[in-house]
Amino acid sequence: MLQSKLFTRTERFAPKDEETVNAQLLTRAGFVEKLMAGAYNYLPLGLKVLRKIEQVVREEMNKIGGQEVLMAMMHPKENWEKTGGWQKIDVLFKVQSRTEKEYALGQSEEEIVTPLTMRRVQTYKDLPLAIYQIHWKFRDELRAKSGLLRGREFFMKDMYSFHKDQEDFNRFYEIAKQAYLRIYERLGLTAKVTEASGGSFSEKISYEFMVLTDAGEDKIYYCDACEFCVNQEIAKQKEGETCPKCGKGKLFAAMASEVGNVFDLGQKYGKDFDLGFVAEDGTKKYPVMGCYGIGISRLMGVIVEKNHDEKGMIWPEIASPMKVHLLGINGVSGAEIYQKLQTAGVEVLFDDRDANAGEKFADADLFGITWRAVVSPKTGDKIELKKRSESEAKLVSIEELIAAVK
């Protein structure tokens, strides 16, 4: 990709109405553009990041047996009335057509995935099943804030599992939990599994996956000696007390951003739609269901919050929009290097603009692409290669460059 052909341009200053780091840097770099409060357009480089994160999530969901579908975003009112969600869920966007029929914009998919799945389940032998999608969601937040961390429109992976009994759900939950932790690890994040209330989705305890960040909207207590973590809203403990789990560590308070959750939905939705299956004893039973969400656009914002410096973003390699940002400076074009990288199958953004070295370096730091490669009169027949997260650069050949980034 030629940087001179990008229809976006970098901005020197952050928008005055953006307070969080992720919104400021992503907007300045031309990765996203705010359309209105809580809704963003994703521009070429930003969309590439979103797709990279999406693919990591997809790979891990497929590994644990998830089957990907794509469900409608506009839902009939009748489905939501059957579950009580039409009346109870205050963040539900409701729209009316010219025929006076009413619809909901999907903020979760239990009302759709339950009949979709259970119409295809006859007996206990058809279970368990795990169905997921990666799609846009809508929530009528009173105050959209924090850039990509809390929006009215957002990109999300939601999976729903169906089980013959509670024991099988518990088994699968542990599998899903480990998959979630692998996702965060691959994306360079450390997430804490936090106990929280089920909220609108369930009366049972749910689990949230939290990443510590000052831009977060949740207050948590976490242990400094074990994995214990709890949302302050339901906590029986206070800051500074001894951990109730390990009895060794102390509890510390922190702000965190939720990057995933799991809800034990019980048998509610099967009962609401009166869709069950024939159990081993021949009786009709309703499935125990689980809901597993990961906000992909939110993850993009959290990654920026956790990986940046005063110059710009620092993408982990797996989420970087490109592998290499190639800069030709002081009269050296770099076109030949660009062609060789493309031939080798390396994703590369080539800054071929007629701009001075300072401007090119500043944009490279702002973009945060994992590898920066510079050709100039000083490098001769070599290339100056540096990781965005590191300060030291080294001179390499084109072959060494390709080997390093692949």
C-alpha positions in Angstrom: 0.0 0.0 0.0 1.3 3.4 -1.0 0.9 6.0 1.7 0.6 8.7 -1.0 -2.6 7.0 -2.1 -4.2 6.8 1.3 -7.3 9.1 1.3 -6.7 9.7 5.0 -4.2 12.2 6.4 -2.7 12.5 9.8 -3.7 15.3 12.2 -1.2 17.2 14.4 -3.7 17.8 17.2 -6.3 15.5 18.7 -10.0 16.5 18.4 -11.1 18.7 21.4 -14.1 16.4 22.2 -12.0 13.3 22.6 -10.6 12.7 26.1 -9.2 9.2 26.0 -5.9 8.2 24.5 -7.4 5.6 22.1 -9.8 8.1 20.6 -7.2 10.8 20.3 -4.5 8.6 18.7 -6.7 6.6 16.4 -8.4 9.8 15.1 -5.1 11.7 14.7 -3.6 8.7 12.7 -6.7 8.5 10.5 -7.6 5.0 11.6 -11.1 6.0 12.7 -13.3 9.0 12.4 -16.2 9.9 14.7 -19.5 10.1 13.0 -21.4 11.0 16.1 -21.2 10.2 19.8 -20.8 6.5 20.2 -20.4 5.7 16.5 -17.1 5.6 14.4 -16.2 5.1 10.8 -13.3 2.7 10.4 -10.8 3.9 7.7 -8.4 1.7 5.7 -5.7 1.2 8.4 -8.2 1.0 11.3 -10.2 -1.6 9.4 -7.1 -3.7 8.9 -6.5 -3.7 12.7 -10.1 -4.6 13.4 -9.9 -7.5 11.0 -6.6 -8.7 12.5 -8.2 -8.8 16.0 -11.4 -10.4 14.5 -9.3 -13.2 13.0 -7.5 -14.0 16.3 -10.9 -14.3 18.0 -12.3 -16.5 15.2 -9.3 -18.8 15.3 -9.8 -19.5 19.0 -13.5 -19.9 18.8 -13.1 -22.4 16.0 -10.5 -24.3 18.0 -13.1 -25.1 20.8 -15.8 -26.2 18.3 -17.6 -22.9 17.7 -19.6 -22.8 14.5 -19.7 -19.4 12.9 -23.0 -17.9 11.6 -24.2 -14.4 10.7 -27.5 -13.4 12.2 -29.8 -10.5 11.3 -29.2 -7.2 13.1 -32.9 -6.2 13.0 -35.1 -8.4 15.3 -38.9 -8.8 15.4 -40.5 -7.3 18.5 -42.3 -10.6 19.2 -39.1 -12.4 20.0 -38.1 -9.8 22.6 -41.5 -9.8 24.1 -41.4 -13.6 24.8 -38.3 -13.2 26.9 -39.3 -9.9 28.6 -36.4 -8.1 27.1 -38.6 -5.6 25.3 -39.8 -4.1 28.6 -36.8 -4.8 30.8 -33.7 -3.9 28.8 -33.4 -0.1 28.8 -30.5 0.0 26.3 -32.5 -1.7 23.5 -32.8 0.4 20.4 -36.4 0.2 19.1 -37.4 1.2 15.6 -40.8 1.4 13.9 -41.4 0.8 10.2 -43.9 2.6 8.0 -46.2 -0.4 8.5 -46.2 0.4 12.3 -44.4 -2.8 13.1 -41.7 -2.5 15.7 -38.3 -4.0 15.7 -35.2 -4.1 17.9 -31.6 -3.6 16.8 -29.5 -6.4 18.1 -27.7 -5.7 21.3 -27.5 -9.4 22.1 -28.8 -12.4 20.3 -30.4 -14.8 22.7 -33.8 -14.0 21.3 -32.6 -15.0 17.8 -30.1 -17.8 18.4 -32.4 -19.8 20.7 -35.1 -20.6 18.1 -32.5 -20.7 15.4 -30.6 -23.5 17.2 -33.3 -25.3 19.1 -35.4 -25.9 15.9 -32.5 -28.1 14.8 -32.1 -30.0 18.1 -34.2 -33.1 18.6 -32.6 -35.1 21.4 -29.7 -34.9 23.9 -27.5 -36.5 21.3 -27.6 -33.3 19.3 -25.9 -31.4 22.2 -23.7 -29.7 23.1 -23.6 -27.0 20.4 -21.7 -23.7 20.3 -22.8 -21.1 17.8 -21.1 -17.7 17.3 -21.1 -14.6 15.1 -18.9 -11.6 14.6 -21.2 -8.7 13.9 -22.3 -5.1 14.8 -24.2 -4.5 17.9 -26.3 -1.5 19.1 -26.9 -0.2 22.6 -28.8 3.0 23.5 -26.2 4.2 26.0 -27.2 7.4 27.7 -23.6 8.6 27.6 -21.3 7.1 25.0 -17.7 7.8 26.0 -14.1 6.7 26.1 -13.7 6.4 22.3 -14.0 2.8 21.2 -14.4 1.6 24.8 -18.1 2.5 25.2 -20.2 3.1 22.1 -23.7 2.9 20.8 -22.6 0.9 17.8 -19.7 -1.6 18.2 -18.2 -4.7 16.7 -18.5 -7.8 18.8 -18.1 -11.6 18.9 -21.0 -13.3 20.7 -21.1 -17.1 21.1 -24.0 -19.1 22.6 -23.6 -22.6 23.9 -26.4 -25.2 24.4 -26.0 -28.1 26.9 -28.0 -31.0 28.2 -27.3 -30.2 31.8 -25.4 -27.8 34.2 -22.5 -30.1 34.4 -21.8 -30.0 30.7 -22.1 -26.2 30.7 -19.6 -26.0 33.5 -17.2 -28.2 31.5 -17.5 -26.0 28.4 -17.2 -22.8 30.4 -13.7 -23.7 31.5 -12.8 -24.5 27.9 -14.1 -21.1 26.8 -12.4 -19.3 29.6 -9.0 -20.7 28.5 -9.7 -19.7 24.9 -10.5 -16.2 26.0 -7.2 -16.0 28.0 -5.3 -17.2 24.9 -6.9 -14.5 22.8 -5.8 -11.7 25.2 -2.3 -13.2 25.5 -2.0 -13.3 21.7 -3.0 -9.7 21.6 -0.4 -8.7 24.2 -3.0 -8.1 27.0 -3.2 -9.5 30.5 -6.8 -10.0 31.5 -8.2 -10.7 35.0 -11.3 -13.0 35.3 -13.6 -10.9 37.5 -16.8 -12.0 39.3 -19.8 -9.8 38.6 -23.5 -9.8 38.7 -25.5 -11.1 35.7 -27.2 -7.8 35.1 -30.0 -7.8 32.5 -28.9 -11.1 31.1 -29.0 -13.4 34.1 -29.7 -13.5 37.8 -26.7 -15.7 38.3 -23.1 -14.6 38.8 -21.3 -13.8 35.6 -17.6 -13.5 34.8 -16.0 -10.5 33.1 -12.5 -10.4 31.6 -10.9 -7.1 32.7 -7.8 -5.3 31.5 -6.4 -2.7 33.9 -6.5 0.8 32.4 -7.1 4.3 33.7 -9.6 4.7 30.8 -11.7 1.9 32.0 -15.2 2.4 33.4 -15.2 -0.5 36.0 -13.8 -0.4 39.5 -12.3 -3.7 40.6 -10.4 -5.2 43.5 -7.6 -7.6 42.6 -5.2 -9.7 44.6 -1.4 -9.1 44.2 -0.6 -12.8 44.9 -3.3 -14.8 43.0 -5.8 -14.5 40.3 -8.7 -13.4 42.6 -10.6 -10.4 41.2 -14.0 -9.0 41.8 -16.1 -6.1 40.6 -16.4 -3.5 43.4 -20.2 -3.3 42.9 -20.8 -6.8 44.4 -17.6 -7.0 46.5 -17.8 -8.0 50.2 -14.2 -7.0 50.7 -12.5 -3.6 50.8 -9.2 -2.3 49.5 -6.2 -3.4 51.6 -7.9 -6.5 53.1 -6.4 -9.9 52.8 -7.4 -11.9 49.7 -10.4 -14.2 50.6 -9.1 -16.8 48.1 -5.4 -17.3 48.8 -5.2 -15.7 52.3 -1.8 -14.3 51.4 -2.1 -11.3 49.1 -3.7 -7.9 49.6 -6.5 -6.4 47.6 -5.8 -3.4 45.5 -8.3 -1.2 43.8 -8.0 -0.3 40.1 -9.9 0.9 37.1 -10.4 -1.6 34.4 -12.1 -2.1 31.0 -14.2 -5.1 30.3 -12.9 -6.9 27.2 -15.1 -10.0 27.5 -17.8 -11.7 29.5 -19.6 -15.0 30.1 -23.1 -15.5 31.4 -24.7 -18.6 32.7 -28.2 -18.2 31.2 -29.6 -21.3 32.8 -32.8 -22.7 31.1 -34.5 -19.3 30.7 -34.5 -18.9 26.9 -35.5 -22.5 26.1 -38.4 -22.1 28.4 -39.4 -18.7 27.1 -39.7 -20.1 23.6 -40.9 -23.5 24.8 -38.1 -25.2 22.8 -36.6 -28.2 24.4 -35.2 -31.6 23.6 -35.8 -35.3 24.4 -33.5 -36.2 27.4 -31.9 -39.6 28.0 -34.9 -40.6 30.2 -37.4 -39.7 27.4 -38.7 -36.6 29.1 -38.7 -33.1 27.6 -36.0 -30.8 29.0 -34.7 -27.4 28.2 -31.1 -26.6 27.4 -28.7 -24.9 29.8 -27.3 -22.0 27.8 -24.2 -19.9 28.0 -23.5 -16.5 26.4 -19.8 -15.5 25.7 -19.0 -12.0 24.4 -15.9 -10.2 23.3 -16.0 -6.6 22.1 -13.6 -6.6 19.1 -13.8 -2.8 18.5 -13.4 -2.3 22.3 -10.3 -4.5 22.2 -8.9 -2.3 19.6 -9.3 0.7 21.9 -7.9 -1.2 24.9 -4.8 -2.2 23.0 -4.1 1.4 22.2 -4.7 2.4 25.8 -2.1 -0.2 27.0 0.4 0.2 24.1 1.4 3.8 23.3 3.9 6.5 24.2 4.1 10.2 23.7 4.7 9.8 20.0 1.8 7.5 19.1 0.5 3.9 19.1 2.6 0.7 19.4 0.7 -2.2 17.9 1.5 -5.8 18.9 2.6 -7.5 15.8 -0.5 -9.7 15.5 -2.8 -6.7 15.4 -0.6 -4.3 13.5 -2.3 -2.9 10.3 0.8 -3.8 8.3 4.0 -5.8 9.0 6.4 -3.1 7.8 6.3 0.7 7.4 8.9 1.5 4.7 10.3 5.0 4.6 12.3 6.4 1.7 14.0 9.6 2.8 16.4 12.3 1.6 16.0 11.4 -2.0 16.1 7.6 -1.8 12.9 6.2 -3.2 12.8 2.7 -1.7 10.6 1.5 -4.6 12.8 -1.5 -5.3 12.6 -2.6 -1.6 8.9 -2.1 -1.7 8.5 -4.4 -4.7 10.7 -7.1 -3.1 8.7 -7.0 0.1 5.4 -7.3 -1.8 6.8 -10.2 -3.9 7.8 -12.0 -0.6 4.2 -11.6 0.6 5.0 -9.1 3.3 2.3 -6.5 4.2 3.9 -3.1 3.8 2.9 0.5 3.9 5.4 2.5 1.8 5.7 6.1 2.6 6.5 7.3 -0.9 5.3 10.9 -0.3 7.3 14.0 -1.2 7.7 14.9 2.5 10.7 15.7 4.7 12.2 13.0 7.0 10.8 14.5 10.2 7.3 14.3 8.9 7.7 10.7 7.8 9.3 9.6 11.1 6.5 11.4 13.1 3.8 9.6 11.1 5.5 6.3 11.4 5.6 6.7 15.2 2.0 7.8 15.3 0.8 4.8 13.2 2.7 2.4 15.4 3.3 -0.3 12.8 5.4 -3.0 14.3 8.5 -2.8 12.0 9.9 0.4 10.6 12.3 0.1 7.7 14.2 3.2 6.4 16.3 3.6 3.3 18.4 6.8 2.9 21.8 7.9 1.6 23.3 6.9 5.0 22.1 3.3 4.8 23.8 2.6 1.4 22.7 -0.8 0.1 21.4 -1.7 3.6 18.1 -1.0 5.4 17.7 0.5 8.8 15.3 -1.8 10.7 13.7 -1.0 14.0 10.8 -2.3 16.1 8.3 0.4 17.1 8.5 -0.9 20.7 12.3 -0.8 20.8 14.8 2.1 20.6 17.7 0.3 18.9 17.9 0.0 15.1 20.2 -2.2 13.0 21.3 -2.3 9.4 20.1 -5.3 7.5 20.0 -6.7 4.0 16.6 -7.1 2.2 16.9 -10.9 2.8 17.5 -10.3 6.5 14.6 -7.9 6.6 12.2 -10.4 5.1 13.4 -13.1 7.4 13.0 -10.9 10.5 9.4 -9.8 9.8 8.2 -13.2 8.5 
